[in-house]
C-alpha cells in the first residue's frame, strides 16, 4: 500500500510589480534586464533567455526579521543558521475573532520551547486592501512577547500587518523577540490550512549580508 506523501502548504504572499506590502514603503519594481526578444541577438536561432531585474525594499511580501533589523549589533539575515529557520516543529495559536491585542494568556499552557509559533489571526483576508494597513490589525503585546521569549520559542510568525501595534513607536514585540534572538516572520497567509501542531515549518532567506529583513518562501510540511 502506498504511503501518503506529506503535504506542502505555502504560507507566503506572492511578490509582483507595483504591489504594496507596508503603506509608506516603495513597491517593488520588476522588469527585464535582458528580455527574451533582445536575447535573440546573443544566442543561436531558436535559443532565448530572460534575465530579470528587481528593485525592492527588504520588507516586501512575507519576510523574516533578524536582530539587526532592530539592533545595530545584532546579527543580520546572513547570520541565521539553517536550524533556526528551517525544519522547525510548529504550533499554531488561533486568535481569529478575539481582541486586537494578543496577550500572554493566548500562549500560556502551550509547549513552545524550540518551536515556530505561528499566530493565526485571519487578517490575511485583507491583503492588498486599505483595511490591511488601516491600523486595526492584530498584534502581539509586550507581555506576550516576554512570555514567548521566556518560553524559548525559536521563531514567531503572524498573518498580520505587523507583529507590533504600529501606533506604538517603541515596538515592544520586535524589541523583545529580536533581542532574545527569536526570528520574526510577518505578513504570512493560509495559516488556517495548518493543523494546530504536528507540522514542520521553514522560512529560509538567502544569505544576504547587511540586511535586517528579507522576503522568504515560508511553508510547512504536514504529514
C-alpha positions as CSV (number, residue, x, y, z in Angstrom):
1,X,0.0,0.0,0.0
2,X,1.3,3.4,-0.9
3,X,2.5,5.6,1.9
4,X,0.7,9.0,1.8
5,X,3.1,11.8,0.9
6,X,3.4,14.8,3.3
7,X,1.6,17.9,2.2
8,X,3.4,21.1,1.5
9,X,1.5,24.3,2.4
10,X,2.7,27.6,1.1
11,X,2.4,30.3,3.7
12,X,3.8,33.2,1.6
13,X,2.2,36.0,-0.4
14,X,3.3,36.4,-4.0
15,X,5.5,39.4,-4.8
16,X,4.6,41.2,-8.0
17,X,5.4,44.5,-9.7
18,X,3.8,47.5,-8.0
19,X,2.3,45.7,-5.0
20,X,2.2,47.4,-1.6
21,X,3.1,45.4,1.5
22,X,3.6,48.2,4.0
23,X,2.0,51.5,3.4
24,X,4.6,54.2,3.0
25,X,7.3,51.9,1.7
26,X,8.1,51.8,-2.0
27,X,6.5,49.0,-4.1
28,X,8.8,46.5,-5.9
29,X,9.8,47.3,-9.5
30,X,10.2,44.1,-11.5
31,X,11.4,44.2,-15.1
32,X,13.6,42.6,-17.7
33,X,17.3,43.3,-17.6
34,X,17.5,41.1,-20.7
35,X,14.2,40.5,-22.5
36,X,13.5,37.3,-24.4
37,X,13.3,39.3,-27.6
38,X,16.6,41.1,-27.0
39,X,18.3,37.8,-26.2
40,X,17.8,36.6,-29.8
41,X,20.8,38.7,-30.9
42,X,23.0,36.9,-28.4
43,X,22.2,33.2,-29.0
44,X,21.7,30.7,-31.7
45,X,18.4,30.8,-33.7
46,X,15.6,29.4,-31.5
47,X,17.5,29.8,-28.3
48,X,16.3,32.6,-26.0
49,X,16.7,33.6,-22.3
50,X,15.2,36.1,-19.9
51,X,17.2,37.7,-17.1
52,X,15.0,39.7,-14.7
53,X,15.8,42.7,-12.5
54,X,14.1,43.6,-9.3
55,X,14.3,46.7,-7.0
56,X,12.6,46.3,-3.7
57,X,12.8,47.2,0.0
58,X,13.6,44.2,2.2
59,X,10.2,44.5,3.9
60,X,8.2,43.2,1.0
61,X,5.8,40.3,0.8
62,X,6.2,37.7,3.5
63,X,9.5,38.4,5.2
64,X,11.7,37.5,8.1
65,X,13.4,39.9,10.6
66,X,16.8,39.3,12.1
67,X,18.1,41.0,15.2
68,X,20.0,43.6,13.0
69,X,16.6,44.9,12.0
70,X,16.2,46.3,15.5
71,X,19.8,46.3,16.9
72,X,22.9,47.7,15.3
73,X,25.0,45.0,16.9
74,X,22.6,42.1,16.1
75,X,23.3,39.5,13.5
76,X,21.9,40.1,10.0
77,X,19.9,37.8,7.7
78,X,23.1,36.0,6.6
79,X,23.8,35.2,10.2
80,X,20.8,32.9,10.6
81,X,21.9,29.3,11.0
82,X,19.6,26.9,9.0
83,X,18.4,25.1,12.1
84,X,16.9,28.4,13.3
85,X,14.7,29.0,10.3
86,X,14.2,25.5,8.8
87,X,12.6,22.2,9.7
88,X,11.2,23.6,13.0
89,X,8.4,21.9,14.9
90,X,5.4,24.2,14.6
91,X,2.4,25.2,16.7
92,X,-0.5,27.5,15.6
93,X,-2.1,29.8,18.1
94,X,-5.7,30.7,16.9
95,X,-6.7,34.2,17.8
96,X,-9.2,35.0,14.9
97,X,-12.1,36.9,16.2
98,X,-10.6,38.0,19.5
99,X,-9.4,41.4,20.5
100,X,-6.7,43.1,18.5
101,X,-4.1,42.7,21.3
102,X,-2.9,39.1,21.5
103,X,-1.7,38.8,25.1
104,X,0.2,36.2,27.0
105,X,-2.9,34.3,28.0
106,X,-3.2,33.1,24.4
107,X,0.1,31.3,24.7
108,X,0.1,30.0,28.3
109,X,-0.2,26.3,28.7
110,X,1.4,25.6,25.3
111,X,4.7,23.8,24.8
112,X,6.6,26.5,22.9
113,X,10.3,25.7,23.5
114,X,12.3,25.4,20.3
115,X,9.1,25.8,18.1
116,X,7.9,28.1,15.4
117,X,4.9,29.8,17.0
118,X,2.5,31.0,14.3
119,X,-0.2,33.4,15.3
120,X,-3.3,32.8,13.1
121,X,-5.5,36.0,13.2
122,X,-7.1,35.7,9.8
123,X,-6.0,39.2,8.9
124,X,-4.5,38.0,5.7
125,X,-8.0,38.1,4.2
126,X,-7.5,41.8,3.9
127,X,-4.2,41.5,2.0
128,X,-3.7,44.3,-0.6
129,X,-6.8,46.2,0.6
130,X,-6.9,49.5,2.5
131,X,-8.1,47.6,5.6
132,X,-4.9,45.6,5.8
133,X,-2.9,48.7,6.7
134,X,-5.6,50.6,8.5
135,X,-4.1,50.4,11.9
136,X,-6.6,47.9,13.1
137,X,-4.5,44.7,12.7
138,X,-4.0,42.1,15.4
139,X,-0.6,42.4,17.2
140,X,1.4,40.6,19.9
141,X,1.6,42.6,23.2
142,X,4.7,43.3,25.2
143,X,3.7,40.8,28.0
144,X,3.1,38.1,25.3
145,X,6.5,38.8,23.7
146,X,8.1,38.5,27.1
147,X,6.3,35.2,27.7
148,X,7.4,33.8,24.3
149,X,11.0,34.8,24.9
150,X,11.0,33.2,28.4
151,X,9.2,30.1,27.0
152,X,12.1,29.6,24.5
153,X,10.2,30.0,21.2
154,X,12.5,29.6,18.2
155,X,10.5,31.8,15.8
156,X,7.3,33.8,15.9
157,X,5.2,34.4,12.9
158,X,1.9,36.3,12.3
159,X,-0.5,36.7,9.3
160,X,-0.9,40.4,10.1
161,X,0.3,43.8,9.0
162,X,2.8,44.0,11.9
163,X,3.6,41.9,15.0
164,X,3.5,45.2,16.9
165,X,0.8,47.8,17.2
166,X,2.1,50.2,14.6
167,X,1.0,53.1,16.7
168,X,3.4,52.2,19.4
169,X,6.8,53.6,18.4
170,X,8.7,51.6,21.0
171,X,7.8,48.4,19.0
172,X,8.0,46.1,22.1
173,X,7.4,42.8,20.3
174,X,10.2,43.4,17.9
175,X,12.4,44.7,20.7
176,X,11.9,41.8,23.0
177,X,11.8,38.9,20.5
178,X,14.8,40.1,18.3
179,X,16.7,41.0,21.5
180,X,16.3,37.4,22.5
181,X,17.5,36.2,19.1
182,X,14.0,34.9,18.1
183,X,13.2,35.3,14.4
184,X,10.1,37.1,13.4
185,X,8.1,36.3,10.2
186,X,5.4,38.8,9.2
187,X,2.7,39.0,6.5
188,X,2.0,35.3,6.4
189,X,-1.0,33.7,4.9
190,X,-3.0,30.4,4.8
191,X,-2.4,29.6,8.4
192,X,-6.0,28.4,8.5
193,X,-4.8,25.4,6.5
194,X,-2.4,24.2,9.1
195,X,-3.2,21.8,12.0
196,X,-2.6,23.3,15.4
197,X,0.6,21.2,15.8
198,X,2.5,18.3,14.3
199,X,4.0,20.1,11.3
200,X,7.4,21.3,10.3
201,X,8.0,25.0,9.4
202,X,10.5,26.6,7.0
203,X,11.2,30.3,6.4
204,X,14.7,30.5,4.8
205,X,16.0,33.8,3.4
206,X,19.1,34.0,1.1
207,X,22.4,34.7,2.8
208,X,22.4,38.4,2.3
209,X,24.8,40.4,4.4
210,X,24.0,43.7,5.9
211,X,20.2,43.3,5.8
212,X,17.9,43.1,8.8
213,X,14.9,41.8,6.9
214,X,14.3,39.9,3.7
215,X,11.5,38.1,1.8
216,X,11.1,34.4,2.4
217,X,9.2,31.5,0.9
218,X,7.6,30.3,4.1
219,X,6.0,26.9,4.0
220,X,5.0,24.0,6.2
221,X,5.2,20.2,5.8
222,X,2.2,18.4,7.2
223,X,2.3,14.6,7.5
